[in-house]
Amino acid sequence: MLRVLSTSSRRAGFWSPLAGRGKQAGHRYGDGMGATAKCHRFVSSAHVPSIGASSRSQHSEGTPASRPEAYPGTYHMGLFPWLLSAERQRIPADDLDAHASDILSADAATHGSRGAIGQVLRCAPLPIRRRLAHGLNMHIARAALGAQAMDDVCQGAGIALSRVAHLLSTASSGGSDVAGELAQLFTQPLLERYTSDLRRLHKDHVKLLLEITAINGAQIRQLRTKTGPTEAFAALEAMAGQGAAAHPRLSDLRARLAHRNYQYSRTLGAVRAAPASNDGCLAASPAVRVRVDVELNVDMRYRLLGASKVIVDDNATRSLMLSLESTQRQGSRLEWRVADIDYLLSSEQRIQQEFEEAQQMAF
């Protein structure tokens, strides 16, 4: 039975793919960055000795999270990419880095004062940039989606995590009837990644079991927004090498042509795309997509069971990062999907970028 520590209850209807499930189960969550909860003693039964402790963070995006020292825990990563409780959190791609997003930097320089502001902000210390980025993107998100939607996002993250654990566990047991629900819950890149991993588990006769027994608290760690036509950002992702899975029909030539039709600018993680033909002026009500990283403090058990042995058994109170992306409104409801878990895709993107940069420097 899922036990949830609560400070207040909010409407659960905003979460379209999961609407009603959390309410029926009686889930209640603390809200937003101000959510507080009793910290739990770190307990782990992982088969690898833990070094350090993972406690619930009491900070926002401006303060880096303290993490335990890493230990060699890669023995299970070939089976399923779920972090152990005592493993160090993955390092995501950082769009506030001075060297990030070369595709945007050239376009931003053409935006006059906006580009000059960006140059000045890049000189500010990273903690200050993170705090400013959080405030700016939160303002954009609340204006576009509504204050209530952003207040409810932590509650929705808790509901989504419970659903993720249930569906992945069911899918690893060969339950093909959950494929449609997984497609509604995950973005396409994350769906394809986990589908591949689940197939490998099935081939190796390994069963995955994820159990969420309590959600002790949640807070927003980071927000990012994209304002402009969907085609513009599909082209941008394809140009950056991220769009093969998300946009399989978007050819390289088409992406380049679409990219030339738009001007892009980024200020503190808030990206805007405007048609190049009208001097960057956006339509009256441009589409806004929001990505939210929610840090959840959970009591959970992660197990990998082989045919004759237990490969992993990690029962712990731990912090887990769930990345959500808004898609579109269906009537009065706003749809969100899980875009990443513990920065799995984002960290791989960062590693690929660093590898490509190293290759360019070598030659």
Rosetta blueprint (number, residue, H / E / L):
1 M L
2 L L
3 R E
4 V E
5 L L
6 S L
7 T L
8 S E
9 S L
10 R L
11 R L
12 A L
13 G L
14 F L
15 W E
16 S H
17 P H
18 L H
19 A L
20 G L
21 R H
22 G H
23 K H
24 Q H
25 A H
26 G L
27 H L
28 R L
29 Y E
30 G L
31 D L
32 G L
33 M L
34 G L
35 A L
36 T L
37 A L
38 K L
39 C L
40 H L
41 R L
42 F L
43 V L
44 S L
45 S L
46 A L
47 H L
48 V L
49 P L
50 S L
51 I L
52 G L
53 A L
54 S L
55 S L
56 R L
57 S L
58 Q L
59 H L
60 S L
61 E L
62 G L
63 T L
64 P L
65 A L
66 S L
67 R L
68 P L
69 E L
70 A L
71 Y L
72 P L
73 G L
74 T H
75 Y H
76 H H
77 M L
78 G L
79 L L
80 F L
81 P L
82 W L
83 L L
84 L L
85 S L
86 A L
87 E L
88 R L
89 Q L
90 R L
91 I L
92 P L
93 A L
94 D L
95 D L
96 L L
97 D L
98 A L
99 H L
100 A L
101 S L
102 D H
103 I H
104 L H
105 S H
106 A H
107 D H
108 A H
109 A H
110 T H
111 H H
112 G L
113 S H
114 R H
115 G H
116 A H
117 I H
118 G H
119 Q H
120 V H
121 L H
122 R H
123 C L
124 A L
125 P L
126 L H
127 P H
128 I H
129 R H
130 R H
131 R H
132 L H
133 A H
134 H H
135 G H
136 L H
137 N H
138 M H
139 H H
140 I H
141 A H
142 R H
143 A H
144 A H
145 L H
146 G L
147 A H
148 Q H
149 A H
150 M H
151 D H
152 D L
153 V H
154 C H
155 Q H
156 G H
157 A H
158 G H
159 I H
160 A H
161 L H
162 S H
163 R H
164 V H
165 A H
166 H H
167 L H
168 L H
169 S H
170 T H
171 A H
172 S H
173 S L
174 G L
175 G L
176 S H
177 D H
178 V H
179 A H
180 G H
181 E H
182 L H
183 A H
184 Q H
185 L H
186 F E
187 T L
188 Q H
189 P H
190 L H
191 L H
192 E H
193 R H
194 Y H
195 T H
196 S H
197 D H
198 L H
199 R H
200 R H
201 L H
202 H H
203 K H
204 D L
205 H L
206 V L
207 K E
208 L E
209 L E
210 L E
211 E E
212 I E
213 T E
214 A E
215 I E
216 N E
217 G E
218 A E
219 Q E
220 I E
221 R E
222 Q E
223 L E
224 R E
225 T E
226 K E
227 T E
228 G L
229 P L
230 T H
231 E H
232 A H
233 F H
234 A H
235 A H
236 L H
237 E H
238 A H
239 M H
240 A L
241 G L
242 Q L
243 G H
244 A H
245 A H
246 A H
247 H L
248 P L
249 R L
250 L L
251 S L
252 D H
253 L H
254 R H
255 A H
256 R H
257 L H
258 A H
259 H H
260 R H
261 N L
262 Y E
263 Q E
264 Y E
265 S E
266 R E
267 T E
268 L L
269 G L
270 A E
271 V E
272 R E
273 A E
274 A E
275 P E
276 A H
277 S H
278 N H
279 D L
280 G L
281 C L
282 L L
283 A L
284 A L
285 S L
286 P L
287 A L
288 V E
289 R E
290 V E
291 R E
292 V E
293 D E
294 V E
295 E E
296 L E
297 N E
298 V E
299 D E
300 M E
301 R E
302 Y E
303 R E
304 L E
305 L E
306 G L
307 A L
308 S L
309 K L
310 V E
311 I E
312 V E
313 D E
314 D E
315 N E
316 A E
317 T E
318 R E
319 S E
320 L E
321 M E
322 L E
323 S E
324 L E
325 E E
326 S E
327 T E
328 Q E
329 R E
330 Q E
331 G L
332 S L
333 R E
334 L E
335 E E
336 W E
337 R E
338 V E
339 A E
340 D E
341 I E
342 D L
343 Y L
344 L H
345 L H
346 S H
347 S H
348 E H
349 Q H
350 R H
351 I H
352 Q H
353 Q H
354 E H
355 F H
356 E H
357 E H
358 A H
359 Q H
360 Q H
361 M H
362 A H
363 F L
